[in-house]
Amino acid sequence: MTTTEQDVPGTEVETGTPQAGVAVDYAEILKRIPHRYPFLLIDRGENWVKNKSMTGIKNVTFNEPFFNGHFPENPVMPGVLLIEAMGQTGAVLMSKSLDVEVEGKTIFFMSVDGVRFRSPVRPGDVVRMPVEVVRHRGDVFKFRGEAYVGDKIVCEAEFAAMVVESPK
């Protein structure tokens, strides 16, 4: 595979050119996953490619509710919320790829593996999360995700998710 000089790895296709995927706006995110404030952790998606990849974007602001206690004198976004934000990116990618009828269904984590935290995320940061499909079968997807602030990797993980019927 040839590569291009990109700030964020994972945004090239085999030709070496940046992906010309579809943008996913906030309204579609709200339609595709049930998360709401204060737990909706992606603001938009970029470069959605069916069954392949999407980059989630999270604009981190000082008024995030978790900064009140994590930590008031040295605010850092909790690492588990970075994993959740990558998971929400994967859920939107999955829902849009499967064109899941979202009424009465939810996408849940099945597993999280190989998590590494590399650097803290702080107020004012913009987190870019390229998530790619490693494999999928039916309603089960396995992903590899990374989180970047600028060109610096801050977190990485592999995770799996599946579509589940909501209780009636």
C-alpha positions as CSV (number, residue, x, y, z in Angstrom):
1,M,0.0,0.0,0.0
2,T,1.3,3.4,-0.8
3,T,0.7,6.2,1.7
4,T,0.3,9.9,1.7
5,E,1.4,12.3,4.3
6,Q,-1.6,12.7,6.6
7,D,-1.9,14.1,10.1
8,V,-4.1,11.2,11.1
9,P,-3.2,7.6,10.0
10,G,-6.1,5.5,8.9
11,T,-7.5,8.0,6.4
12,E,-6.0,6.5,3.2
13,V,-7.3,3.9,0.9
14,E,-5.2,1.4,-1.1
15,T,-4.5,3.9,-3.9
16,G,-2.8,6.1,-1.3
17,T,-5.3,8.9,-1.7
18,P,-7.4,10.3,1.2
19,Q,-10.8,8.6,1.5
20,A,-13.7,10.6,-0.1
21,G,-16.2,9.2,2.4
22,V,-19.5,10.6,3.5
23,A,-19.9,13.2,6.3
24,V,-22.3,12.2,9.2
25,D,-23.8,15.2,10.9
26,Y,-25.0,15.6,14.5
27,A,-28.6,15.0,13.5
28,E,-27.9,11.7,12.0
29,I,-25.8,10.6,15.0
30,L,-28.8,11.4,17.2
31,K,-30.9,9.3,14.9
32,R,-28.5,6.3,14.8
33,I,-27.5,5.9,18.5
34,P,-29.5,6.5,21.7
35,H,-26.9,8.4,23.6
36,R,-27.7,11.9,24.7
37,Y,-26.0,14.6,26.8
38,P,-24.0,14.2,28.9
39,F,-23.0,10.8,27.4
40,L,-23.0,11.5,23.7
41,L,-19.3,11.7,23.0
42,I,-19.1,12.4,19.3
43,D,-20.0,15.6,17.6
44,R,-19.8,14.5,14.0
45,G,-18.4,11.8,11.7
46,E,-16.1,12.2,8.6
47,N,-15.2,9.8,5.8
48,W,-17.8,7.2,6.4
49,V,-17.2,4.3,4.0
50,K,-19.8,1.5,4.2
51,N,-18.6,-1.6,6.1
52,K,-15.1,-0.1,6.2
53,S,-14.4,3.0,8.3
54,M,-15.4,6.3,9.8
55,T,-13.6,9.0,11.7
56,G,-15.5,10.4,14.8
57,I,-14.8,13.9,16.0
58,K,-15.1,15.0,19.6
59,N,-14.6,18.7,20.5
60,V,-13.5,18.6,24.2
61,T,-14.7,21.7,26.1
62,F,-13.9,22.8,29.7
63,N,-17.6,22.6,30.6
64,E,-17.8,18.8,30.1
65,P,-19.4,17.4,33.3
66,F,-16.5,14.9,34.0
67,F,-13.9,17.7,34.4
68,N,-15.6,18.8,37.7
69,G,-14.1,15.7,39.4
70,H,-11.4,14.5,37.0
71,F,-9.4,16.5,38.0
72,P,-10.4,20.1,39.0
73,E,-6.8,21.3,39.3
74,N,-5.6,19.3,36.3
75,P,-8.5,18.5,34.0
76,V,-8.1,15.2,32.0
77,M,-10.7,13.4,29.9
78,P,-11.2,9.9,31.5
79,G,-9.7,7.2,29.4
80,V,-12.8,5.1,29.5
81,L,-14.7,7.9,27.9
82,L,-12.2,7.9,25.0
83,I,-13.0,4.2,24.6
84,E,-16.7,5.0,24.7
85,A,-16.3,7.7,22.1
86,M,-14.5,5.2,19.8
87,G,-17.3,2.8,20.5
88,Q,-20.0,5.4,19.6
89,T,-18.1,6.1,16.4
90,G,-18.1,2.3,15.6
91,A,-21.8,2.1,16.5
92,V,-22.7,4.9,14.0
93,L,-20.5,3.3,11.3
94,M,-22.2,-0.1,12.0
95,S,-25.7,1.3,12.1
96,K,-25.2,3.3,8.8
97,S,-23.5,0.3,7.1
98,L,-26.3,-2.1,8.1
99,D,-28.9,0.6,7.6
100,V,-30.3,-0.7,10.9
101,E,-33.9,0.2,11.7
102,V,-32.9,2.0,14.9
103,E,-36.4,1.8,16.5
104,G,-36.3,-0.9,19.2
105,K,-32.6,-1.8,18.7
106,T,-29.4,-0.8,20.4
107,I,-25.7,-1.5,19.5
108,F,-23.8,-2.8,22.5
109,F,-20.1,-3.4,23.2
110,M,-19.2,-7.1,23.3
111,S,-15.5,-6.8,24.0
112,V,-12.6,-4.3,24.3
113,D,-9.0,-5.5,23.9
114,G,-5.5,-4.1,23.6
115,V,-6.3,-0.7,25.0
116,R,-3.4,1.7,25.3
117,F,-3.5,5.2,26.6
118,R,-0.6,7.3,25.3
119,S,-1.3,10.9,26.3
120,P,-3.9,12.9,28.2
121,V,-6.8,14.7,26.5
122,R,-7.6,18.2,27.9
123,P,-10.1,21.0,27.5
124,G,-9.8,22.6,24.1
125,D,-8.5,19.5,22.3
126,V,-10.2,18.1,19.2
127,V,-10.1,14.3,19.2
128,R,-10.2,12.6,15.9
129,M,-11.0,8.9,16.1
130,P,-10.5,6.8,12.9
131,V,-12.3,3.5,13.4
132,E,-12.0,0.7,10.9
133,V,-13.8,-2.6,10.5
134,V,-11.5,-5.5,11.1
135,R,-14.3,-8.0,10.2
136,H,-18.0,-8.4,10.4
137,R,-20.5,-11.2,10.2
138,G,-24.2,-10.3,10.3
139,D,-25.0,-8.0,13.2
140,V,-21.5,-8.4,14.8
141,F,-18.6,-6.1,14.0
142,K,-15.0,-6.1,15.2
143,F,-13.2,-2.7,15.0
144,R,-9.8,-1.2,15.5
145,G,-9.9,2.4,16.7
146,E,-7.4,5.1,17.5
147,A,-7.8,8.5,19.0
148,Y,-5.6,11.5,18.0
149,V,-5.1,15.1,19.2
150,G,-3.4,16.8,16.3
151,D,-0.9,14.2,15.0
152,K,-0.3,12.6,18.4
153,I,-2.0,9.3,19.2
154,V,-3.7,9.4,22.6
155,C,-5.5,6.1,22.8
156,E,-5.9,2.9,20.8
157,A,-8.1,-0.2,21.2
158,E,-9.8,-3.1,19.4
159,F,-13.5,-3.7,20.2
160,A,-16.5,-5.6,19.1
161,A,-20.2,-4.7,19.1
162,M,-23.5,-6.2,18.1
163,V,-27.1,-5.2,17.4
164,V,-29.5,-6.1,20.3
165,E,-33.3,-5.9,20.4
166,S,-34.4,-3.4,23.1
167,P,-36.6,-4.9,25.8
168,K,-40.3,-4.2,25.3
